[in-house]
Amino acid sequence: MVRAGVVPGRRIAGYLAAGVFAVAVVCAGTVGAFGLNRVFTGLFFGAAAAVALLFALFGRDGVELTEDAIVLRTPWARSTVAWQRVVAGRFALDESGRWTLALDLNGGDEPHQELVLLSVPPVRRPVANAYDLRKREQVNEIRTMLRHKRIPVTILPEIAEALQRHWKIAPPAR
């Protein structure tokens, strides 16, 4: 199983609003139960509750590439996409200048008939931190899964060259 997925901006805003709401509720409850002198205690416990809530929400949200199907998960729903619906994969630039690894699908009701698996800032240097290392591992895992499923992947030449030079990811064999 390979875990990937990009959380849309609206959902991120909703999750953050839920976190702020959790801080407010816990703080108000603490102040209501113990008095006004416990505002900072309420904020502390509210922040802890918000962090736990955000970890739960973001941890549940994502895409899993399994051997049988592609599983799309949100905190409140789960759906599957059959591998037979996948036409091809592509590693290209999105409208904000990030590199996006997406699958092109046939049929279904996905926006633009695509499923975005990964979105990373352009690679301009070797792996320098844990974020770069995790994204490099995800790219390798996704490429391995797509190669195993015999799904063709198109990679823009400048992306392939940067991945090979900086992250030491070889282009697919032809």
Summary of the structure (lengths in Angstrom):
residues: 174
radius of gyration: 20.3
end to end distance: 25.3
largest distance: 70.0
contacts: 450
relative contact order: 0.13
helix: 49%
strand: 24%
